[in-house]
């Protein structure tokens, strides 16, 4: 099966946050993510059809930003996570985030223009330092193209 013909299964990702209230507000308000189950120490979100769980955990040095890799002239934060959106959905999200004054690590732009794997991308951090990337392809068949 190829990426374009298989049914995508929702992923589950649990990440640490040292300020549960700030992270909860960020994911609910900035991204308008529906909240699922929760407790005093964790919250589930519907992250574009996937399950994202923020778990309260004291801040440690091991959670510090590990570094970056140079990609298309930008320093991409590592580690990071995110989702591939449809082109119009990505554009709408980029416009909404810019309208909210969100601070980007890498501003929304199209990388690899005219090359295999051309894609729209943007990077930002949540309030607890987790790096997020949102991307889109005009041709989703390019997702794994070499």
C-alpha positions as CSV (number, residue, x, y, z in Angstrom):
1,X,0.0,0.0,0.0
2,X,1.1,3.6,-0.6
3,X,0.6,6.5,1.6
4,X,-2.1,7.8,-0.7
5,X,-4.1,4.6,-0.8
6,X,-4.1,3.3,2.8
7,X,-6.4,4.4,5.5
8,X,-4.6,6.5,8.0
9,X,-4.9,5.3,11.6
10,X,-5.0,8.0,14.3
11,X,-1.7,8.3,16.3
12,X,-1.5,8.7,20.0
13,X,1.1,11.0,21.4
14,X,1.7,11.9,25.0
15,X,4.0,14.9,25.8
16,X,5.2,16.4,29.0
17,X,4.1,19.9,30.0
18,X,5.3,21.7,33.2
19,X,2.4,24.1,33.2
20,X,-0.8,22.2,32.6
21,X,-3.1,25.2,32.7
22,X,-1.0,27.2,30.1
23,X,-0.7,24.2,27.8
24,X,-4.4,23.4,28.1
25,X,-5.2,27.0,27.2
26,X,-2.7,27.0,24.3
27,X,-4.1,23.8,22.6
28,X,-7.7,24.6,23.3
29,X,-7.6,28.4,22.4
30,X,-4.8,28.7,19.8
31,X,-5.7,25.6,17.8
32,X,-9.4,25.3,18.9
33,X,-8.8,21.6,19.7
34,X,-11.7,19.7,21.2
35,X,-10.9,18.4,24.7
36,X,-11.5,14.8,25.5
37,X,-11.0,13.1,28.9
38,X,-8.9,14.7,31.5
39,X,-7.7,14.6,35.1
40,X,-5.9,16.9,37.4
41,X,-2.6,15.9,35.7
42,X,-3.4,15.3,32.1
43,X,-5.7,16.3,29.2
44,X,-6.6,14.5,26.0
45,X,-7.1,16.6,22.8
46,X,-8.5,15.8,19.4
47,X,-5.4,16.9,17.5
48,X,-6.7,17.0,13.9
49,X,-8.2,13.5,14.3
50,X,-5.3,12.2,16.4
51,X,-5.0,11.8,20.1
52,X,-2.7,14.2,21.8
53,X,-2.3,13.9,25.6
54,X,-0.5,16.6,27.6
55,X,0.8,15.2,30.9
56,X,1.8,17.5,33.7
57,X,5.4,16.8,34.6
58,X,8.0,19.0,36.5
59,X,10.4,20.8,34.2
60,X,13.7,19.0,33.9
61,X,16.9,19.6,31.9
62,X,16.2,16.5,29.9
63,X,13.1,18.3,28.4
64,X,15.3,21.1,27.1
65,X,15.4,21.7,23.4
66,X,17.8,19.1,22.0
67,X,19.0,21.2,19.0
68,X,18.2,21.8,15.4
69,X,19.0,20.6,11.9
70,X,19.5,22.8,8.9
71,X,16.7,22.3,6.4
72,X,16.2,24.5,3.4
73,X,18.1,27.4,5.0
74,X,16.2,27.2,8.4
75,X,17.1,25.7,11.8
76,X,14.4,23.1,12.3
77,X,14.0,22.3,16.0
78,X,14.5,18.7,17.1
79,X,12.6,16.9,18.4
80,X,9.2,18.1,17.0
81,X,5.8,16.7,16.1
82,X,2.8,17.9,14.1
83,X,0.4,17.0,11.4
84,X,0.1,17.2,7.6
85,X,-2.9,19.2,6.6
86,X,-4.7,19.8,3.4
87,X,-3.3,22.9,1.6
88,X,-6.3,25.1,2.2
89,X,-6.6,24.0,5.8
90,X,-2.9,24.8,6.3
91,X,-3.3,28.3,4.8
92,X,-6.3,28.9,7.0
93,X,-4.4,27.8,10.1
94,X,-1.4,29.9,9.2
95,X,-3.6,33.0,8.7
96,X,-5.4,32.4,12.0
97,X,-2.2,31.9,13.9
98,X,-0.6,35.0,12.4
99,X,-3.8,36.9,13.2
100,X,-3.5,35.8,16.8
101,X,0.1,37.1,17.0
102,X,1.6,33.6,17.5
103,X,5.4,33.7,17.6
104,X,6.8,31.3,15.1
105,X,10.2,29.6,15.2
106,X,10.0,29.3,11.4
107,X,7.3,31.6,9.8
108,X,4.9,29.9,7.4
109,X,6.5,29.5,4.0
110,X,6.8,27.0,1.1
111,X,10.0,24.9,1.3
112,X,11.7,23.0,-1.5
113,X,10.0,25.2,-4.1
114,X,10.0,23.5,-7.5
115,X,11.7,20.4,-6.1
116,X,10.5,16.9,-5.1
117,X,8.7,17.2,-1.8
118,X,7.7,20.9,-2.2
119,X,5.6,21.7,0.9
120,X,4.2,24.5,3.0
121,X,5.5,24.4,6.6
122,X,5.6,26.4,9.9
123,X,7.1,25.8,13.3
124,X,6.2,27.1,16.7
125,X,6.6,26.1,20.4
126,X,3.9,25.4,22.9
127,X,4.2,27.2,26.3
128,X,6.2,24.3,27.7
129,X,8.8,24.2,24.9
130,X,7.4,21.4,22.8
131,X,8.1,22.1,19.1
132,X,5.3,21.7,16.6
133,X,5.3,21.6,12.8
134,X,2.3,21.9,10.5
135,X,2.8,21.2,6.8
136,X,0.9,20.6,3.6
137,X,1.5,19.3,0.2
138,X,-0.3,20.5,-3.0
139,X,0.4,16.9,-4.2
140,X,0.1,14.5,-1.2
141,X,1.8,11.9,-3.3
142,X,5.0,13.9,-2.6
143,X,4.8,13.1,1.1
144,X,7.5,10.3,0.9
145,X,8.9,11.2,-2.6
146,X,12.7,11.0,-3.0
